[in-house]
């Protein structure tokens, strides 16, 4: 469950997520590719493939941080969104 949760989180958050074989290597081949993928399918099915909904506010918060915008500009952007 832990390995699969890390795989799902990495796929969701990372731009270049690790591959399944990387998780197999990390666990010293404790799990097979098929076991990890089966558990991923089961976990996502249980969650109804409902992880989160991206919002404009979330995007703007991250964008302002990346753009190093001042607080006034960020607040104005959030207000207009």
C-alpha positions in Angstrom: 0.0 0.0 0.0 2.8 2.4 0.9 4.7 1.9 -2.3 1.6 2.3 -4.4 0.6 5.5 -2.5 4.1 6.9 -3.2 3.7 6.1 -6.9 0.3 7.8 -7.1 1.5 10.8 -5.2 4.6 11.1 -7.4 2.4 10.8 -10.6 0.2 13.5 -9.2 2.8 16.0 -8.0 6.0 15.5 -10.0 6.6 16.8 -13.5 8.7 13.7 -14.2 7.4 10.9 -11.9 9.5 7.9 -11.2 8.7 4.7 -13.1 7.3 1.6 -11.5 10.7 -0.1 -12.0 12.2 2.6 -9.8 9.9 1.6 -7.0 10.7 -2.1 -7.6 14.4 -1.2 -7.2 13.8 0.9 -4.1 11.9 -2.0 -2.4 14.7 -4.5 -3.4 12.2 -6.4 -5.6 9.9 -7.1 -2.7 6.9 -6.4 -5.0 6.5 -7.2 -8.7 5.4 -4.7 -11.3 2.0 -6.5 -11.6 1.4 -6.3 -7.8 2.1 -2.6 -7.7 -0.1 -1.8 -10.7 -2.9 -4.0 -9.4 -2.8 -2.2 -6.1 -2.7 1.2 -7.9 -5.8 0.2 -9.8 -7.5 -0.9 -6.6 -6.6 2.2 -4.6 -7.8 4.6 -7.4 -11.0 2.6 -7.8 -11.6 2.8 -4.1 -11.1 6.6 -4.2 -13.3 6.7 -7.3 -10.4 8.3 -9.2 -11.4 11.5 -7.2 -8.1 12.9 -6.0 -8.6 16.7 -6.0 -9.9 19.4 -8.3 -7.4 22.0 -9.5 -8.6 25.5 -8.8 -7.6 28.9 -10.1 -6.6 30.0 -6.6 -4.2 27.0 -6.3 -2.7 27.7 -9.6 -2.3 31.5 -8.9 -0.7 30.8 -5.5 2.0 28.6 -7.1 2.4 30.9 -10.1 2.9 34.0 -7.9 5.5 32.1 -5.9 7.3 31.0 -9.1 7.1 34.5 -10.6 8.3 36.0 -7.3 5.4 38.5 -7.5 4.8 40.9 -4.6 2.0 40.4 -2.2 -0.2 43.1 -3.7 0.0 41.5 -7.2 -0.9 38.1 -5.8 -3.8 39.4 -3.8 -5.1 41.2 -6.9 -4.8 38.1 -9.1 -6.6 36.0 -6.5 -9.4 38.7 -6.2 -10.0 38.6 -10.0 -10.0 34.9 -10.1 
